[in-house]
Amino acid sequence: MYLLSESSLDDLMRGAVEALITTGEQTLPTKGPARELRGVVLELTNPRARLSRSETRGRVVSCIAELCWYLSGSDRVEPINFYLSHYRDCAEADGSVHAAYGPRLFSFDGTNQVQLVIARLKKQAFSRKAVIQLFDHKDILEPYKHVPCTCLLQFFVRSSRLEVVTYMRSNDAYLGLPHDVFAFTMIQELIARSLGVGLGAYVHMIGSLHLYETNMAKAQAFLDEGWQSAIEMPPMPLGDPWPAVDALIATEKSLRDGDDPLALNMAGDAYWQDLARLLSMFRLQHSRRDADIAVLRQSFSSSAYDVFLNDRFGPE
């Protein structure tokens, strides 16, 4: 068993990758040789420090895009393949991704599990039944290309803060971990705002944490960058967050459909506007509109994303 508690994602990743390289057991799973640790518990004491600062893992746009895909409830590969091309290998013949979390979060057997958890904790704050199930026994009945790595998320309101314990059956320490922690801590904060409580610790429990040999050099390069200063996202605005979520999902779709990023109406709180602007920057870069990128950079409200913008586009 391996336990680690840190205040930022980069610190958690650094400890986990170092442990895998130095003490991980050699295994031979389906995707090739890997080093593995079992029974891993990673605690992120500050869930808003959910973004990696590293040059190799600082993928803020793909994290936001994947979150939007989850929150939209879609299982179609096209929306996420625009940002993360490896999802194409996960798609079934009909263009669906069997393991997609969106339908499981919001319409699992016809049940919106996120709203069910919110209702449960509003009714009984100390409930131990506030669980979202993602992995299903049916997932191993057929040879699907991809099945959920996440088994469940359990939510606790304690000391007027929302804590989360996530259990993963399997987690890639280099590729999957940063995206998973980002998405699930964002969902944690969405539910906390829905309940009107603060943000507590996030615990990420993993049956098999692994590092594939094909990513070993990249993981070592991540370590060689040295310790990074933590980047904390600003607090999510108080109140019901779901109208803003719907607006962000609509903005992401408009950008992907080819609407002009500079013509979009980014109404609402500055927090959500900045997330939309990050997606817009990706679309402008995709279209090679360098001059418009410089214009849009001036409109960000939070300085938390400056380091990512500087890494990708250079200092202003």
C-alpha positions in Angstrom: 0.0 0.0 0.0 1.2 3.5 -0.8 -0.3 6.7 0.8 0.5 10.3 -0.1 -1.1 13.6 1.0 -0.2 16.8 -0.8 -1.7 20.2 -1.4 -1.3 20.3 -5.2 -1.8 17.9 -8.1 1.9 18.3 -9.2 3.1 17.2 -5.8 0.8 14.2 -5.9 1.9 13.3 -9.4 5.6 13.7 -8.5 5.4 11.4 -5.5 3.4 8.8 -7.4 5.7 8.8 -10.5 8.8 8.6 -8.3 7.4 5.6 -6.4 6.4 3.8 -9.6 9.9 4.3 -11.1 11.8 3.3 -8.0 9.6 0.6 -6.4 6.9 -0.3 -8.9 6.4 -4.0 -9.7 6.9 -5.0 -13.3 3.7 -6.2 -14.9 2.5 -7.2 -18.4 -1.1 -5.9 -18.9 -2.9 -5.8 -22.3 -1.4 -2.5 -23.4 2.2 -3.5 -22.8 4.8 -3.6 -20.0 4.2 -1.4 -17.1 5.3 -0.7 -13.5 2.5 -1.0 -10.9 1.6 0.0 -7.4 -1.5 -1.5 -5.8 -3.7 -0.1 -3.1 -2.7 3.5 -3.6 -4.3 6.4 -1.7 -3.6 10.0 -2.9 -5.1 12.8 -0.9 -5.4 16.3 -2.4 -5.9 18.6 0.5 -6.6 21.7 -1.7 -8.8 20.4 -4.6 -8.6 23.8 -6.4 -4.9 23.1 -7.0 -6.1 20.6 -9.6 -4.0 21.8 -12.6 -0.5 20.6 -13.4 2.0 23.4 -13.8 4.4 21.1 -15.6 5.3 21.7 -19.3 4.6 18.1 -20.1 1.4 17.7 -18.2 -0.1 21.2 -18.1 -3.0 20.4 -20.3 -5.7 22.8 -19.1 -7.7 23.0 -22.3 -8.0 19.2 -22.7 -9.0 18.9 -19.1 -11.8 21.5 -19.5 -12.9 20.0 -22.8 -13.1 16.5 -21.2 -15.1 17.9 -18.3 -17.5 19.6 -20.7 -17.9 16.2 -22.5 -18.8 14.5 -19.2 -21.2 17.3 -18.2 -23.0 17.2 -21.5 -24.0 13.6 -20.9 -22.7 12.5 -24.3 -21.1 9.2 -25.3 -20.2 10.3 -28.8 -16.6 10.3 -29.7 -16.6 13.3 -32.0 -16.8 16.0 -29.4 -13.9 14.8 -27.3 -11.8 13.5 -30.3 -11.5 17.2 -31.3 -9.3 17.7 -28.3 -8.0 14.3 -27.4 -7.4 12.2 -30.5 -6.6 9.0 -28.6 -10.4 8.7 -27.8 -10.8 7.5 -31.4 -9.2 4.2 -30.4 -11.8 3.9 -27.6 -14.9 4.2 -29.9 -17.1 1.4 -30.9 -18.2 0.8 -34.5 -21.2 3.1 -34.0 -19.1 6.0 -32.8 -20.0 5.7 -29.2 -17.5 5.4 -26.3 -18.9 2.7 -24.0 -16.9 3.9 -21.0 -18.1 7.6 -21.4 -18.8 9.0 -18.0 -21.4 11.5 -19.0 -24.3 9.1 -19.5 -23.3 7.2 -16.3 -23.3 10.4 -14.3 -26.5 11.9 -15.6 -28.6 9.1 -17.0 -27.4 5.7 -15.5 -30.5 3.4 -16.0 -32.5 6.6 -16.4 -31.2 8.2 -13.2 -29.3 11.5 -12.8 -26.8 10.3 -10.2 -25.4 13.8 -9.6 -28.7 15.3 -8.8 -29.6 12.2 -6.7 -26.5 12.8 -4.6 -27.3 16.5 -4.2 -30.9 15.6 -3.1 -29.6 13.0 -0.6 -27.1 15.3 1.1 -29.6 18.1 1.2 -32.0 15.8 3.0 -29.4 14.1 5.3 -26.1 15.9 5.5 -24.4 13.0 7.3 -25.5 10.3 4.8 -23.1 7.6 3.8 -25.3 6.7 0.8 -24.2 9.6 -1.4 -22.5 7.4 -4.0 -22.2 7.7 -7.8 -21.5 4.4 -9.5 -19.6 4.5 -12.8 -18.3 0.9 -13.3 -21.1 -1.7 -13.9 -20.9 -5.5 -13.8 -22.2 -5.5 -17.4 -19.0 -3.7 -18.5 -17.0 -7.0 -18.5 -19.7 -9.2 -20.2 -18.7 -8.0 -23.7 -15.3 -7.2 -25.3 -15.8 -3.4 -25.3 -12.9 -1.3 -26.5 -12.9 0.7 -23.3 -14.6 0.3 -20.0 -14.6 2.7 -17.0 -11.5 3.0 -15.0 -13.5 4.7 -12.2 -15.7 2.5 -10.0 -17.4 5.1 -7.8 -17.3 8.5 -6.1 -18.6 8.9 -2.6 -19.5 12.3 -1.1 -19.5 13.3 2.5 -20.5 16.6 4.1 -18.4 17.0 7.3 -17.7 20.2 9.2 -19.7 22.1 6.5 -17.4 20.9 3.8 -17.9 18.4 1.0 -15.3 15.7 0.9 -15.0 13.1 -1.9 -13.5 9.6 -2.0 -13.0 8.2 -5.5 -12.2 4.6 -6.1 -10.4 3.7 -9.4 -9.9 0.1 -10.4 -7.1 1.2 -12.7 -5.2 4.5 -13.3 -2.4 5.6 -15.6 -0.2 7.8 -13.5 1.2 9.8 -16.4 -1.7 10.1 -18.8 -4.9 9.6 -16.9 -4.3 10.8 -13.4 -4.2 14.6 -14.1 -7.4 14.5 -16.1 -9.2 12.4 -13.6 -8.3 14.5 -10.6 -9.3 17.7 -12.5 -12.7 16.4 -13.6 -13.7 14.8 -10.3 -12.6 17.8 -8.1 -14.5 20.1 -10.5 -17.6 17.8 -10.0 -16.9 18.0 -6.2 -17.0 21.8 -6.3 -20.1 21.8 -8.5 -21.9 19.7 -5.9 -20.5 21.7 -3.0 -21.9 24.9 -4.6 -25.2 23.1 -5.1 -25.3 22.3 -1.4 -24.0 25.7 -0.2 -21.1 24.1 1.6 -17.3 24.6 1.5 -14.8 22.4 -0.3 -13.1 19.7 1.7 -10.3 17.2 0.8 -10.3 15.0 -2.2 -9.1 11.4 -1.8 -8.2 9.3 -4.9 -8.0 5.6 -4.2 -6.5 3.3 -6.8 -6.5 -0.5 -7.1 -3.7 -0.5 -9.8 -1.7 2.7 -10.3 0.6 2.1 -13.2 3.2 3.7 -15.6 3.6 2.1 -19.0 7.2 1.6 -20.2 6.4 3.6 -23.4 5.8 6.7 -21.2 8.8 6.1 -18.9 11.0 8.7 -20.6 8.2 11.3 -20.6 7.5 10.6 -16.9 11.2 11.1 -16.1 11.2 14.3 -18.0 8.3 15.4 -15.8 10.4 14.7 -12.7 13.4 16.4 -14.2 11.5 19.7 -14.4 11.8 19.9 -10.7 9.3 21.0 -8.1 6.6 23.3 -9.5 4.9 26.2 -7.7 1.2 25.3 -7.1 -1.4 26.9 -9.2 -4.8 27.3 -7.6 -7.9 27.9 -9.6 -10.2 30.7 -8.2 -13.2 29.6 -6.2 -16.3 28.7 -8.2 -19.0 31.4 -7.8 -21.5 30.9 -5.0 -25.0 29.7 -5.8 -26.5 27.3 -8.3 -23.7 26.5 -10.8 -25.8 24.5 -13.3 -27.0 27.4 -15.6 -23.4 28.4 -16.0 -22.5 24.8 -16.8 -25.1 24.6 -19.5 -23.8 27.9 -21.0 -20.2 26.6 -21.0 -21.3 23.3 -22.7 -23.1 25.4 -25.3 -20.1 27.6 -25.9 -17.8 24.6 -26.3 -20.1 23.1 -28.9 -20.3 26.4 -30.8 -16.6 26.7 -30.9 -16.2 23.1 -32.2 -18.9 23.8 -34.8 -16.8 26.7 -36.2 -18.4 29.8 -34.7 -16.1 32.7 -34.3 -14.5 32.7 -30.8 -14.4 36.5 -30.8 -18.1 36.8 -31.6 -19.4 34.5 -28.9 -21.4 36.0 -26.1 -19.6 35.0 -23.0 -22.1 36.2 -20.5 -22.1 35.4 -16.8 -19.6 35.3 -14.1 -15.9 35.9 -14.9 -15.0 32.4 -13.6 -16.9 30.7 -16.3 -16.0 33.3 -18.9 -12.3 32.4 -18.4 -13.0 28.7 -18.9 -14.8 29.6 -22.2 -11.9 31.8 -23.2 -9.4 29.0 -22.7 -11.4 26.9 -25.1 -11.6 29.8 -27.4 -7.8 30.2 -27.4 -7.5 26.6 -28.5 -9.9 27.2 -31.4 -8.0 30.3 -32.5 -4.8 28.4 -32.4 -6.3 25.6 -34.3 -7.3 28.2 -37.0 -3.8 29.9 -36.8 -5.3 33.3 -35.8 -2.3 34.6 -33.9 -3.4 38.2 -33.9 -6.8 37.3 -32.4 -5.1 35.2 -29.8 -3.3 38.3 -28.6 -6.6 40.2 -28.4 -8.4 37.5 -26.4 -5.5 37.2 -23.9 -6.2 40.7 -22.7 -9.7 39.7 -21.6 -8.9 37.1 -18.9 -10.1 38.0 -15.5 -7.9 35.6 -13.4 -4.1 35.5 -13.5 -4.3 31.8 -12.6 -4.1 30.8 -16.2 -1.2 33.1 -17.2 1.4 30.4 -16.8 -0.4 28.1 -19.2 -0.9 30.9 -21.7 2.7 31.9 -21.5 3.8 28.3 -22.0 1.7 27.9 -25.1 1.8 31.3 -26.7 4.8 33.0 -25.1 4.9 35.9 -22.6 2.9 39.0 -23.5 
